[in-house]
């Protein structure tokens, strides 16, 4: 797991999961300096989604400028890891890019640890491909066949005669969980899939691997890959972008969550409320996610 601790004086705060993300926000990062820690600092620990982590990092930086009695520690490990850490009281906030499943909810109930789930932003899964495949759009049924291995050459979908290379997130990722439920249904991923730890590594792998296809959060798309319009009905194809998420017309849109134990609400509420404020939601948009405003 990757741990980012926001305790440094005079250090640039923003560090994203891929090079496009970094360059896109470098100017803001260079001007964002964290104040020196003061006495009686309240440390808030966040753990989980690698999709949410870049957003949490940026918001935490601005939050610390206004609230220098707080420090934020962020550990990336995937939504499942964050939720498990929360259940064990090893973190204050779990970052999750998917809904909690029944088993996770049951564990909190059995341990008598009631929780609050807060929607902090919207996002979308973008299907990204290597630019040279010769395919410009794709259906859910085709995605299922591609990622299960039933279709293994782009010429089967009207593209070039190039072997399809499957790039996926690892199973602890909320991005993986959402894609599996929304696209794969009951089908399993092909055994030939190559699993990556972060959205950034998926982008890097797809952009440098001929015939590759993968999926990432909306904020991670760059000009080194092609993001395909997707259709769930085989008729209407919708591009992954903020406009189509806001109008609820893109079929792979999803909410992003902060989850915390109710017993810890007083500790985390100031930070959560800041993220939900107009200022926080402005940073959501600036980072490439979809605000709730």
N, C-alpha and C positions, 0 to 999 in steps of 0.2 A: 504494500500500500504506500501511496505517496502522501507525505505529511507536509503541509504548508503552515508555518507558524507566523502570525502577524505580530511580531514583537520587536522588529528591527527599527532603529532610528535612521531616518534619511535613506530608506531603501525603497526602490520602485516597487509598487504593490502588485501591479497587474502582470500575471504570467499565465497565458492561456495554454490550451492543450495542443494547439498546432500553430504552425508558422503564420498562417493567414490571420488567425485570431490575434496573434502577437502583434503583427504589423498593423492590423486594423485599429488597435487601441493603444499603440505605443506612445502616441503623443499625450494621451490622457494619463498614461502610466507614468511618464517622465515627470509630469507636473504634480503627481500625487505622492506626497510624502507623509509618512505616519508620524504622529507626534510621539515624543518620548513617553514611555510608560510612567505612570505616577504611582504613588503609594495606594494601597488598598484597591488594586486593580481587580476587576471581575473578569475572569477568563471564561469565555463561552466556547465549547468544543462542538464542532460540526463534523460529521462523518457520513460518507456514502457516495452518492452519484457523481461520476466524473463529468457528466453533462452539466450538472448544476454548479460544480466546484468553481469554474472560472467566473460565473456570475456572483457567487458568494464571495469570492476574493475581491472583486471590484467593489461590490456594495460594502463589504467590511472595511475597505480602505476609507471610503467617504464617511462611513459611520464613525470610525475611530477619530477622524478629524473633528467631529462634533461632540464626541463622547470619549474623552481620553482616559476615563476611568475603566474602560473596557478593552480587552484584547480578544481576538478571535483566532482560534486554531482550527485548521481545516485538514481533514484526512480523506484522501480519495481512495475508494476501494470498491465502488459499485453500490447500487441501491440496497441490495440484499445485505451487504456488509454493514452499511449504516443502520439499517433496521435491527439487525442482530446486535450491534453495539448498543443501540438504544435500549433494547430489551434487557441487556446485561448491565445497564446504567453506566456504560463506558463512554458515552457521549451525551451531550445536552440536546443536540438536534440531529435527527437523521435527515439527510438529503435524499429524496427519492424521485426518480423520473417515471415511476409507475405507481398504480394503486397497490396498497398492501394486499397480500393474499390471505385466504382464510386461516391457514396455518400460523401465519405471523400474528394475526389478530387474536387467535386463540391463546398464544403464548402470553400476550399482554393481559388478557382476561384471567388466565390461570394464576399469573403472578400478582394479580390485583394491582396492576399499574395502568390506570386509565390514561389515555393519550389524546392529544389534539392534533389533527391533521390540517394544515393550512396550505391552501393553494397559493403559491407565490408568483406564478407566471404560467404562460402557455408555451408550448413548443410543438415541433412536428418532426417526425422522422423523414428524412430525405433519402431517397434511393439514389445512390451515386455510382457512376460507372466510369471506366477509363474512356477518354474522349474518342478513341479510335474504333469503337465496336460497330458503328453503323446503325444503332438503334436510338430512337428519339423519344419513345414513350413505352409504358409497360402497364399491364393489368395485374390485379392481385393474383389471379389464377396463374399467370405467367411467372410472377415472383415466387409463388409456392412451388412451381415445377422447377424453377432455376435453383432455389436454395435447397430443395430436397434432392437435387441431382438428376431428376427425370429429364430435364432439358440441360444439355451440357455443351452446346455450341451456339454461338450467336446467330448462325445462319438459320437455325430452327425458329428464330423469332424475326426473320427478315433482315438480319444484319450480316456482317462479314463472316467469313469462314475462320472463326477464332474460337479456341476453347474458352469456356467460361471459368473464371477463377472466383471462388466464393470467399469473401472477406466478411467475417461476422464479429460482433462483440462477444465477450466471454459470458458464461451463464450467470455470473453474479451481477451482471449489469442489468439495470432497469430498462435500458434501451433494448437489450436482447429480449428481456421478458415481454416488453410491449410488442416488439416485432413478431415474436413467436405466437403470441395470442392473436394479434390482429391479422397477420399474413399467413402464417404456417398452419393455423388451426390445429389439426391433429397430426400433421406431418412432422417428421423429424428432419433436422438439418443433415445434409450429406456428410458422410465421414471425411470427405475431402476438404471441408471448410477450414479456413485458417482463422483462428480466433485472436482478437486483439484486445488490449486492456483499455484503450481510450478511444474517443472519437477521433482525436488527432492521428493516432496510429492507423486507424481505418482509412482516413483520408490519404495519408502518406502511402499506404500499401496500394490502394486503388489507383492513385495517380501514377504510380511507377510500375504497375503490373499489367501487361497487355491482357485484355479480356476480362479484367476484374470488375466485380460489382460488390457493393457494400451498402451500409445504411448508417446515417449519423444524425445527430441533432441539427436543427435548422441553423444554428449560429456557427456551425463548423464548415459549412459549404465554402469552397473557394474556387478560383478559376482554373485550378489544375485538374478538376474533375467535372463531369457533366451530371447535373441533377435532373432526373427524369420525371416528367409529369406522370401521375399515377391515376388509374381508373379502377374502381371497384365494381362498376356495372358493365364494363367493356365498351362504353359509349362516350362518357364524359371524362376527359383527361384533365387533371388539375395539377398545376405546378406547385412545388413546395415553397411558399413564401408567406410573409407576415400577413399580407392582405387576405389570402385564402384561409389562413388559420382564424383570423378575426371574423370572417364571414361564415366560418364553420363549413366551408365547402371542400377543404382538403381532407381526404379520408384517413390520413395517418397523423392527425393532430393529437396532442396529448397534454395533460396538465403536469406541472412540476410542483413538488410538495416539500415543505418543512414539516417534520413530525417531532413532537416532544412530549415527555411525560407531564401530566397535569401538575404533579408535585413540584415540577421545576419551572412552572410558568412564570413566576415572578422574576427569575433569573434571566430568561430568554426573551421576555415579551418586548423589552425596549428595542432589541435588534430586529425581531420579527415585525414589529409595528413600523420600524423605519423602512424596511424593505417594501411594505405594503403602502407606504406613503407616496405622495406624488413624486417626491425626490427619488425615492427608491425605485419606483416604477419607471421613471425616466431613465435610470441606469439600466433597468431591464431591457428597454428598447435599444439603448446605445450599445449594449453588449451583443445584440443580435437575436434576443429572445422576444417573445410576444407579451406585452404588458397586459395587465388586467384593467387598465384605465381606458 
